Amino acid sequence: MRWIRGSVKGYKDLAIAYHYIQNDKKLKTLAIFLPGAGYHTTSPLFHFTEEVYLNRGYDVLRVDYRYVDEKYDEFTNEELYRAVKVDTAAVLDKFFSNHLYEEVYIVGKSLGTIAMSVELKKQRFEKAKAIWLTPLINQQDMLEAMIQNPHQAFCFIGNQDRYYSKED
C-alpha cells in the first residue's frame, strides 16, 4: 500500500488535510471518509470500517478537517456547516481531477453527513453508495437530502443520539 498525504485550501483559506491510501490491488474502487467535528478518521468507527475496505482491495480517501482546532472557535453552527461543505468539495475536486473510480462508497459521520448530502448530488457520485453514521437529521435540509437520495444507502443512528427523533 502507498500512503499519500496532502492538503488543499478550504473555507477562509484554511488548510484541509487529506490522506489517500492506494491499495496494491488497483481495483478502481474507493471508500471516502468524512468525519464529524470531534470524531477523526482514525477513530474506532472509521478505523474498523477502513480495515474492511482495505482488506477488500479498496483505495481509501480520508478528509481530515479538524474543526475542534482553536481557529474554528468563533464559528457559528451555520458557518461550520458551510465550512464542511466547502472544505470537502475542495478536497474531492482536487482528488478527482487526477483519479477515476468505477465504484465509490461515501461514509460520513455526524457533521460529515452534511457534506455527503451535497456531494451525493454531483454527477461524479451518481453511482456511489452511502453510509450515514449518526446523521444530523434534526436539520431539515439534511433529512430531505437523505429521503430524496437515490443511492443505495445504510443509515445508523442510536436512539440515545442527541440528533435522534422518533418523528424524523
Salt bridges, closest charged atoms under 4 A:
GLU50 OE1 - ARG62 NE 2.75
ASP64 OD2 - HIS19 ND1 2.27
GLU79 OE2 - LYS12 NZ 2.72
ASP93 OD1 - ARG124 NH2 2.77
GLU119 OE2 - LYS122 NZ 2.89
GLU119 OE1 - ARG124 NH2 3.21
